[in-house]
Amino acid sequence: QVQLVESGGGLVQAGGSLRISCAASGITFSNYAMGWFRQATGKEREFVAAINWSGASTIYADSVKGRFTISRDNAKNTVSLHITSLKPEDTAVYYCAADQAKFLLRRRSGNYDYWGQGTQVTVSS
């Protein structure tokens, strides 16, 4: 059974930092590219960042570039998102997702095969 479990969300003041993580089980983690998406209340889910199977390549949404950093540890089956310079508009549920196309970096949510339940990040102004 595949499980992706996010953790580390919470309430943070604007300008602050946070690290959220996702632990994977039931898959050969290094065979998957990983992505982070987010969904704010009343809005569609949007792409945030993705990392290829080895961690050597990453892509980011323009809205988070320079503030967010995605990383992975294949030995621990985890992917993390380090979020800095938080803004109120970063408030959302953050989801991790696994993509079998391990060599690709994709932005469309429909390309991802497995999803976690999400972790809430709330930024106060």
C-alpha positions in Angstrom: 0.0 0.0 0.0 1.4 3.3 -1.1 1.5 6.1 1.5 2.7 9.6 1.4 2.5 11.4 4.7 3.2 15.1 5.0 4.3 16.7 8.3 5.7 20.0 9.6 2.9 22.4 8.7 1.7 25.0 11.2 1.1 28.7 11.9 3.9 31.0 11.1 4.3 34.8 11.0 4.9 36.6 7.7 8.6 36.7 6.9 9.2 33.5 8.8 10.4 30.1 7.7 9.1 26.5 7.8 10.2 23.1 6.7 7.6 20.6 5.6 8.4 17.0 4.8 6.8 14.0 3.2 7.6 10.4 4.1 6.9 7.7 1.4 6.3 4.0 1.9 5.0 1.3 -0.4 7.0 2.5 -3.4 10.6 2.3 -4.5 11.2 6.0 -3.7 14.2 6.5 -6.0 12.1 5.4 -9.0 9.9 8.5 -8.6 10.2 12.2 -9.2 8.5 14.1 -6.4 6.4 17.2 -6.4 4.8 19.7 -4.0 1.5 21.3 -4.7 -0.7 23.6 -2.7 -4.3 24.5 -2.5 -5.7 27.6 -0.8 -9.3 27.8 0.3 -11.6 28.4 -2.7 -8.8 28.1 -5.2 -7.5 25.3 -7.5 -4.5 23.2 -6.6 -1.3 24.7 -7.9 2.2 23.5 -8.6 4.9 24.6 -6.2 8.1 22.6 -6.9 9.4 19.3 -8.3 12.6 17.3 -8.0 13.8 14.4 -10.1 14.7 10.9 -8.9 18.3 11.8 -7.9 17.7 15.2 -6.6 20.0 16.7 -9.2 17.3 18.7 -11.0 14.5 20.9 -9.6 11.9 23.3 -10.9 9.7 25.9 -9.1 6.6 28.0 -9.7 7.5 31.6 -10.4 5.6 32.7 -7.3 8.0 30.7 -5.0 11.3 30.8 -6.8 14.1 32.0 -4.6 12.0 31.5 -1.4 11.3 27.7 -1.5 13.8 24.9 -1.8 12.8 21.3 -2.5 15.2 18.5 -1.5 15.0 14.7 -1.1 16.8 12.0 0.8 16.5 8.6 -1.0 18.0 6.8 1.9 15.2 8.0 4.2 12.4 8.0 1.5 11.6 11.6 2.3 11.2 14.8 0.3 11.2 18.2 2.0 10.2 21.8 1.2 12.1 24.5 3.0 9.9 27.7 2.9 11.4 31.1 3.7 10.2 34.7 3.6 6.6 33.4 4.0 3.8 35.6 2.8 0.1 35.5 3.8 -0.6 34.3 0.2 1.4 31.2 0.9 -1.4 30.0 3.2 -2.7 26.7 1.8 -2.8 23.0 2.3 0.5 21.6 0.9 0.5 18.2 -0.8 3.4 16.0 -1.8 3.0 13.8 -4.9 4.9 11.0 -6.6 5.4 10.8 -10.4 6.6 7.5 -12.0 8.3 9.5 -14.8 11.4 9.7 -12.6 13.6 11.6 -15.1 11.0 14.3 -15.8 10.0 17.4 -13.9 6.3 18.1 -14.4 3.9 20.8 -13.3 0.5 19.2 -14.1 -1.1 17.5 -11.1 -2.6 15.0 -13.5 0.8 13.5 -14.2 1.3 12.4 -10.6 0.4 8.9 -9.5 0.2 9.1 -5.7 -0.7 11.9 -3.3 -0.5 12.6 0.4 -3.3 14.0 2.5 -1.7 17.4 2.9 -0.4 19.6 5.7 -1.8 23.0 6.5 0.5 26.0 6.4 -1.0 29.3 7.7 0.9 32.6 7.5 -0.3 35.4 9.6 0.3 39.0 8.7 
